Amino acid sequence: MDLKKRRAEMSMGNLFLVFLLIVFALALTPTIGDSVAAATGGNITGAAGDILELVPLVWVFIVVGIGAAAVVKMFEDIS
């Protein structure tokens, strides 16, 4: 039982770290959006422009997906 409690405490620390990394990564989203806006302001048209406008959305999905996968893995390790 003591080992399970130590694993849970260790996972809470890791969970806090993952939360901080997600907050930091999502705080960079406006910077990515500004970069995309600056890049699409030029002469990028057609499919390339449409794909470039999806970069911030893909960034958010990747960050949230990695965070969710980390949390699921941590809770699997506790059990």
C-alpha positions in Angstrom: 0.0 0.0 0.0 2.9 2.4 0.7 4.3 1.9 -2.8 0.9 2.7 -4.3 0.7 5.9 -2.2 4.2 6.9 -3.4 3.3 6.3 -7.0 0.2 8.5 -6.5 2.2 11.3 -5.0 4.7 11.1 -7.8 2.0 11.1 -10.4 0.4 14.3 -8.8 3.8 16.0 -9.2 4.0 14.9 -12.8 0.4 15.9 -13.4 1.2 19.4 -12.1 4.2 19.6 -14.4 2.0 18.5 -17.4 -0.5 21.2 -16.5 2.1 23.9 -16.4 3.5 22.8 -19.7 0.1 22.9 -21.3 -0.6 26.3 -20.0 2.8 27.5 -21.3 2.2 26.0 -24.7 -1.3 27.4 -25.0 0.1 30.8 -24.0 2.2 30.7 -27.1 -0.9 30.2 -29.3 -1.3 34.0 -30.0 2.3 34.2 -31.1 1.7 31.4 -33.5 -1.4 33.1 -34.7 0.4 36.3 -35.3 3.1 34.5 -37.3 0.5 32.8 -39.4 -1.2 36.2 -40.0 2.0 37.8 -41.0 2.8 34.9 -43.4 -0.6 34.9 -45.0 -0.5 38.6 -45.5 2.0 38.1 -48.3 1.3 36.4 -51.6 0.3 33.0 -50.3 -3.0 32.0 -52.0 -5.0 28.9 -52.7 -4.6 25.7 -50.8 -1.3 26.8 -49.2 -3.0 29.8 -47.6 -5.8 27.6 -46.3 -3.5 25.0 -44.8 -1.3 27.7 -43.3 -4.4 29.2 -41.5 -5.0 25.8 -39.8 -1.6 25.8 -38.1 -2.9 27.4 -34.8 -5.8 24.9 -34.6 -3.4 22.0 -35.2 -1.1 23.4 -32.5 -3.9 23.4 -30.0 -5.0 19.9 -30.9 -1.4 18.6 -30.5 -0.8 20.3 -27.1 -4.1 19.1 -25.7 -3.7 15.6 -27.1 -0.2 15.2 -25.6 -1.5 16.5 -22.3 -4.4 14.1 -22.3 -2.2 11.2 -23.3 0.2 12.0 -20.5 -2.6 12.1 -17.9 -4.0 8.8 -19.1 -0.6 7.2 -18.9 0.0 8.5 -15.4 -3.3 7.1 -14.1 -2.6 3.8 -15.8 0.7 3.6 -13.9 -1.1 4.2 -10.5 -3.5 1.3 -11.0 
